[in-house]
Every structure is written in structure tokens, then in C-alpha cells.
Amino acid sequence: MELPLLDMSENRLYPLLLGVVIGLSVAIDPLATRFFEFGTPYLFTVFLFLIITGGVLLYCFQEFLLARRYQIVLILMIIGLQTTSIQAGIDIGELIIVTLVPLLLVDIWAGSDKKFLITPLTFMVVLFFMVIVASLTKDFNPLVIRKEIKAVVIFFLMLNLLHWSQLNNSLARWFIIITSCSAIFALMQEWIYLATGEVLVGNIDSISLKNMFEETALGSFFRVPAFTNGYREFALILSLSISLLTARLLYLPNCKRKYWILALFINLAAVSCTLAKDILLGLALGGAMLLFIYRPKFLWPAGIVTVSLAAVMALFLTTTPGGWDSTSELVQTIPGMERERMQLNREGIEGLIGSEDYLLGAGVNAKNRYTDHHQGWKAHNAFILVADAGGLLALTAYSAIFLWLIYRLICINLVVRSVEQLALARGLLMFFFVALIALQFTSEYIEMIFWMYAAIVETFAIQIMGFFPGRVSKMALEGGGFA
């Protein structure tokens, strides 16, 4: 009896190979889970399946993906920025960066027209990073500058990708869309906590999670982080989205207003759930600044209303028994609530001044950095933290970055040539004020969203007016100026 031959035709070969791969992955999953110390069963199989699926999609849609590669990469970077708590030792954003860097180098070598963008801001960022690295000589531990390395890589990736693709406006739209999706999930987190008392978060350490609860007059609230590592990180991301949305609604009358208004409402609701008071203050002041730029005639009515409200409040306090005493007591409690923060900042400044290492600071790996707190807290001000960690050299480079960005923002707001460019320029200007206020109350000087924002501002300025100031006056004469 003749045995049938195994038919290895194309229509049967691929299913056979797929079955073999799935069978092997399931069989070796327990060993891989133990070797890589995954806490979730079959996580290795899931990762392997995602890699295979991604490879198949890349093969099937390679022409489509190549034509839109820059837009896809920028979207992936935004997603990586907002999914830092989805991790197993390395988060999704870091995985995306590790994948993108070699692909970026290949793209540069393959295309002779692509070169790395070098601007004055590039030198400032490199100088800042070099000083931070130099401070490690006091206590060498490269792992402590993991965030700094990630921030610098994000800056250079975003800077060059936007310069080659000119997709600033497209990036702004996608940033709003993706952030709005994160905001919806954050509102779901708050609802689950209020309804059940349970928290739905990613891989966040217990100390950070403990600081995400706050007691208010209305009860206990969860300071939602969405898929990020902390509520402040998420609040800054939301504030950039809110800034871009506000400017878009003011300056783009023909946009799909009902969708953008809904997105603004969702983002505002989510940032309110973070209870990040300094960021909420920055959004209020930045929004008022943007409104007065949009309609300067509102400045006088707003001033009159403010003076009138102050007069009414003074009259109320004067005529109400005990009114002045109650107000005085309330005002006196404000410094009390901020006394610990102010004490940390004062110790950070005094420690740097009295130290012999004022040039390079105490080092990035220094535990308390001149402060004496029972929980090891550092100063709560980004500029003081930079000075304490990297000394006056790091502070100079860090401050220069901010001065350059405000110069760029003023220039692009003066010479924008289209309504869409104007909306983006005003939104970036609003977020600068939000970030500047937020950095006065933070315990971290490295915020990933800020370095991505810096790259957007720089490439947008180059796209409009080139590298240097000489172009500003020329373009203003050719029809620029405030729109």
C-alpha cells in the first residue's frame, strides 16, 4: 500500500509553520517565564505572538507603512510617552525607542538627503547632559541617569523626525486624540475607585501609589495617572493637550468644533481628577494669558471685574462679624501647608552655596542633595534640583534651554503665516507658562513631555523662520506679525 505524500504546497506550509511556532511557544512558556522572571503566566507567549503579528503586518503592508513611516513613528512615540506604567522592567516607550534608534540610523544611511539637525538648542541640551554625566564621578552608578538618557534620546528623535517630515500640525492633532483616550481611561479609574475603592493602574511602585490618594472635603479621591507612572506626569501631558485644544478652538473657526469641545471637556475633567494644584494654577493663568492675546479688549473688562470683586469682598469682610479674623486665619494657614516645601527649597539653596562642590553639585546619585528630611525628600523646585545635582554649570545650561525656548516662542508667534500655524504657536506658548509654573513645585527636573515639547518648538521655529534672528525681521516685513 502506497503512503500519501505530505503536500507542502504554499497554502498548507504557512498554517503548518504557524502551528509549530504556537506549539513551541506554549511548551517553552513556563521555562521562559521563570528565566525572565515574568509575574504573569503566558506573558512570554503574548509578547512572541505580538512580535510575529507585527512582522506579518509589516510584510503585508510594507509599501503603505514606508510611505507613512514618520507619522507612524511619531504616533508610537506619543503612545510610548503615555504608557510608562505598562512595563516588565522596561516600559513600552523605552521598547519603542530601542526599536526606533537603529531604524532611524538605517533611514539616514539609506537616504543621502537626511542629516542630523544641529541647532543652538542641541548644543545646550548636550552641554546639560554632559554636566549631569560628569557629576557621576562623585558616585558612579549609570542607572541613576536612566531618565536623563531617555529624555535626551526622545529630544533628538523628535527633533529630527519632525524636521524631516514637517508634521508639526499633524503631531498636534494626534497628540490631542491619544491624550483624550488616556483621559477617558483616567476618568474610568476615578469612577472605579469611588464606586468600589479599588485602583486600576499599571506597574507602579507602592510608594508612588501611596501618594496618589488625597483626602478632601468631599471625601477621598484617587489622583489618576492613566497609564503613566504618576499623576503629575499625566497632568503635564493633559495640560499640553488642553493648551493645544484651547488655541485650536480660539483660532480655527472652521474646525470640527463639537469634537474638539468634547475633547477639551474630557481633558479638563481628567486633569481635575489629578488634583495637581500647581498645574491647575498654570492652566488658569496660561488660559487667561491666551484669552487676552486673542482679544486684548477683554483686558480692561477683566480688570474692572477683578477690582469690583475685590471691593465687594472687602465690603463683605468689613460688615460680617469676625470676617477679617477668619480671613486672617485662612491666609496664615497657607504658609503652614507649604512650610515643608519651602524648608526643603531653602536647605537646597543654602547647601549648594555652602558646599565646595558648587560647580558640579552634589551629584545625581546623592541621596538627599543637601536636605535633611526623614524620608529623604529633595528640594521641590526643578531649578534648585538641577543646581544641587549638577552645580552651577548644569543650572546655566538648564536655564539657557528655557531662555532659548521663550525666544523661539516669541519669534514664531510674531511671524506665523497661516491660521493653523497660529493655533499651534499659541498653544505652545500657553503650555510654556504651565510648564514653567509646574517646575517650581516639582521634585523632578526631568519631565519627558517637556523634552518632547522642546523639540516641537525648535522644529516649528526652524520650519517658519530658519535658525537665527535675522529671518524674523525679514519675514515680518513680508507680511508676518501678529495675526
N, C-alpha and C positions, 0 to 999 in steps of 0.2 A: 504494500500500500504506500503510495507516494504522499509524503507530508506536504501541506501547503507552505509555500514560501512566504516569509514575512515581507509584506508590502511596505516599503519605506518611501512611498511617494510623498510629495510635498504636503498634501492635505492631511497626511497622518503623522508626519515627522514632528511638526510643531506641537500638536497635542501630546505626543509621547514625551518630548523633551520637557514640556511644562509639567507633566505628571511626575517625571523623575525629579525635577527640581523641587516641587512641592513636597514630595515624599521624603527627600533627603533633608530639607529644611525642618520639617516636623520631627524627623528622627533625631537630628543633632541639636534641636532646640534646648532640651534640658542641659546638655553639656555647655552650650554657648551661654545660656542664662547664668550658669554657675561661674563660668570663666569671666564673663564681662560684669558680673555682679548686678544683673538686672533684677529689680524687685518685682517685676510683673511677668507672669508666665507667658510664653509665646510672643514676647516683645521683640525678640530677635527675628522670629518669623515675619512679624508685621513689617519690620524695617527692611528685611530682604524682599518681601513682596512689593513694598513701595519702590525700592530701587529697580526691581525688574519691570514694574509697571511704568516707571519713569523712563527707563531705557527704551521700552517698546513705543511709548508715545513720542519720544524724541526721534526714533527711527521713522515712524509713520508720518509725522508732521514736521520733518526737518526743514523743509523749504519755508513753511509758514512761520516756524519759530525763528529761523535765521533772519527773516525779513523784519521781525518784531523783537529781536533779541534784547535790545536796550530797554524797551518798555517792559518786557517780562522781567528782566533783571532788576529794574527799579522797583517794580511791584513786589518782587520777592524780598528785596531789602526792607521795604516798609513792613511787610508781614513779619520778617525776622525781628524787626525792632519792637514789635508789639506782641511777641510770643516768647519772651525770655524765660517765663516760668515753665514752659513745656520743655523739659530737659531731663537728661540722664547723664550728668557730668558735663555735658556740652549742650547749649540750647540751640534752638532751630536757627536763630540769627547767626550764631557762630558757625554752624554747619553750612549755612548758605555762603558765608564769607569764605570759608575754607574751600568751597567748591568754585566760587566765582574768581578768586585771585588767579589760579592757573589758566582758567578760560579767558580772563582778561589779558594775560600775557600772550596767550596764543593769538588772540584777536589783534594785538598790537604787532606781533611779528608777521602775521598774515597780511596786514594792511599797511602799506608804506605811508599812507596819509595820516596815520594815528600816532600821536606822540603824547607823552605825559604833559599835563598842563602845569606850568610853573608860574606862580604869581607871588606878589609880596606876602599874601596871606599864607601861602605854602611855606615860605621861609619862617614866618612867625610860629606856625604850628610845629615845624621841625625843630626849631630852637627850643620851644616849650617842652617837647618830648625829650630832647637830648638832655636838658637840665634835670628832668624828672628821672631819667635813667641814671644820670651821674650821681643823683642823691642815693642810689642804691649802694654806693661804695661804703656807706656807713654800716649797712647790714644787708648783705647781698641775698636777695630772695626774689627771683624774677616773677614768681607767681603773684606777687602783690601788685604788679603793674599790668595785670591781665586786662583790666578795664581800660587803662590808658592805651594799650596796644590796639584793642578792639576799636576804641574811639578814633584813633589815627587812621586805621585801615578803612573804617566807614567814611571818614572825611575824604580820603584820597579816592576811594572807589566812586563815591557820589560825585565828587568834583569832576573826575574825568568822564564818567558816563554821561553826565548832564552836558558837559562841554561838547562831546562828540555827537550826542543825539538832539540837543536843543529841545528837550522835552520838559521844560520847567512847568509850563501850564498844565500839561498832561499829568505830570507828577503831582501837582497840587490837587487836581480832581481825584486821582486815585487815592491820595493820602486821606482826603475827606471821606471817601467811600469806605475804605478799610477801617479807618478810625471810628466811623459811625457803627460799623458792625461790631467792633470791640466795645463800643459804648452800650450797645444793646445787650451784649453778654454781661457787662458790668451791672446794668440795671437788673438783670436776671439774678446775678449774685446777691444784690441787696435784697431783692424780693424773697429769695430762698432763705436768707439769714433772718429777716424779720418774721417770716412765716414759720420757720422750723427751728431756728437757732443754729443751723448747720452752715458751714462755709464751703463753697465750691471754688477751689483755687488749684493752681499748678504746684510744682515742686518748689515751695517757698520755705525757708528755714524757720524754725519755731520762734526765734527772737523777733524776726521781722514780722511774722504773722501776729505775734502778741501785740505789736504796736499798731495794728490795723483796726483796733476797736476803740471807740470813743463814747463815753457817756455824755449825753446831752439832756436838756430839759425835757425832750420828747422821748427819752429812753436811750438804749444802747444802739449804736449804728456801726455797721461794718464799712470801713474805708476801702472801697472796692479797688482792686488792682487790675481787673480783667485778666488777661493772660500774661501780664508783666510781673516783675519781681516785687513791685511796691506801688503804693497808691500815689506817691509823689511823682514817680517815673511816669505813671499813667496820666496823672493830672497835667503834666507838662506836654505830653503828646496830645491830649484833648485840647489844651489851650492853643496849640498851633493850628489844629483843625478849626477851632472856634474863630481864631483870628482870620484865617483864610475865608471861612464862611461869611463872617461879618462884612469883610471887604467885598466879597463877591455879590452879596445882596445889595450893598450900597452902590456899587459902581457898574454892575452888569444888569441893566433893566430888562434885557431880553432873555435872561437865563430862565431855566425851569424853576421858578421861584418857590412853588409849593413843595418841591422835593428838597431844595436847599433849606427852606424854613423848617421842614420836618427834621432834617439832619441837624440843624442848629439847635433845635429844641432837645433832641436826643443827647447831643454832646453836652449841652448845658446841664441837663438833668444828671448825666453821668459825672461831670466834674463837681457838681454839688454834693454827690454821694461820696467823693473822696475826702471832703471836709478839709481840704488843703487851703487854709485861710489866706496864706500869703499869695498863692496862685489866684485865688478868687479876687483878692485885692488888686493884683496885677491886671486881671481881665477887666475889672471895673474901670481902672484908671486908663488902661490901653484902649478900651472901647470908647470912653469919653473923649480921649485924645483923637481917635479916628473920626468920631462924630463931628468934632469941631473942625477938623481938617476938611471933612466932606461938606459941611455947611458952617462956615465961620460966623454967619449971622446968628447961630444958636448960642454963641459965647455970651453975649450980653444978656439975653433972657435967662440963661442958666445961672449967670452971676447974680442977677436980680432975685431969682427964685431962691438961691442959696442964702443970700443976705436976709431975705424975708423969713425963711425958715429959721435962721439963727435968731432973728428978732422975736419970732413967735415962741421959740424955745426958751429964750431968756425971760420973756414975759411970763411964761408958764411957771418957770422955776421960781420967779420972784413972788408970784401970787400964791403958789402952792406951799402949805406949811411943811417945812422940812425938805423942800425941794433941793436947795443948794447943798444941804448936808448929804442927801442921798447921792447927788451927782458927784460931790467931792469924794465920797467913799468909793464910788464906782471907778472914778479916774485913778484913785490911789491903788486900786487892786490890779490895774493893768501892768504897771511895772513889776508888781509882785509875781504875776503869772509868767513874765518874761525874764525874771531875775536870774534864773539858772542859765538861760541862753546868753544873756549879757555877761554873766560871770565867765562863762566859757570863752566868749569872744575876747574879753579883757585879758584873761590869762594867756590866750593865744598870741595876742599882740605884745604883751609885756614879756612873755617868754622869748619871743623872737628878738625883741630889742635887747634884752639882757644876755642873749646867747652869743657865744663866739662863732657859731655856725650860721650867722645871719645871711651869708652869701649863698649857701646851698641848703639852708634849713636843717631841720632835724632828720630829714629823710622820709621817703614814702612809707617805709616799713616801721617808723617809730610808732609806738603804741598810742600814747595819749597826745603826743605832739604839744608839749608844754602845759597841758591842762592836768588838773588833779581832780578827777571825778571817780567816784567809787565804781561806776560801770564802764570806765574807760572812754567816756564820750570826748569827742574833739570839739573844736570851735564850730559854731553853726553859721558860717559865712564862707562862701566859696573863695573869696579873695584872701581871707585870713588863712584858710586851709592851704591854699597854694603857696602862700608865703612861708607857712610853718613847714610844709613838706619839702619844697624846693628852694626856699630862700628868696632873696630879692631878685635874683636872675629869673626864676620861674614867674614871680609876680609881674615883672616887667614884660615878659613875653605874653603872659595871660592877659594883662591889661591892654597890650598893643593889639591883640586879636579883637577885643571889644571896640577899641577906638577905630580900627580899620573897618569893622563891620558897620558902625554907625556912619562913618564916612561914605561907605558904599551905599547904604540905605538912603542917605540924603541925596546922593547923586542919582540913583535910579528913580527916586520919587520926583526928581526935577526934570528928567529927560525922557520919561516913558512916552511911547508913540502910539499906543493903541489902548482901548478900553480894557481889554483882557490883561495886558501888561500892567495897567494902572491898578487893577484889582489885586493882582499878585503883589505888586510893590507895596501897596497899603497894608495888605495882610501881613507881609513880612515885617513891616515897620511896627505894627501893633504887637506882634509876638516878641520883638526885641525888648519892649518895655516889660512885658510879662516875665520873660526870662531874667531880665536884669533885677527885677524885684524878687523873684523866687530865689535867685542865687544869694541874696542877702540873708536867707533863713535856712539854708540847706546844710547838711553835714557831708555833702559830696560835691567835689568840684568837677567831676566827670559825669556829665549827663549826655547820653548817646544822642538824644534828639537834638541837642544844641549843636553837635558837630555835624550832623546831617543838615541842619538848618544853615550853618555857616557855609557849607559847600553850595547850597542852593542860592544863597545871597551872592556869593562870589561869581558863580557861573552866570547868574541872571544879569549881574552888573557888566560882566565881560560881553555877554550877548548884546546888550543895549549900547554900551559906550566904550568898550575896549578896556585896556589896563589902567590908564593913567588919567589925571585930571584934565589934561589938555582937551580931551574929547568932549568934556562936559559943556564948556562954554560954546564950543563949535556947534554941537547938536542943539543947544538951547537957542542959538541964533537961527538954526534951520527949522524951527517950529516946535521945539520942546517946551519945557516949562511945565508948570502945574496944569493938569488937565481939569 
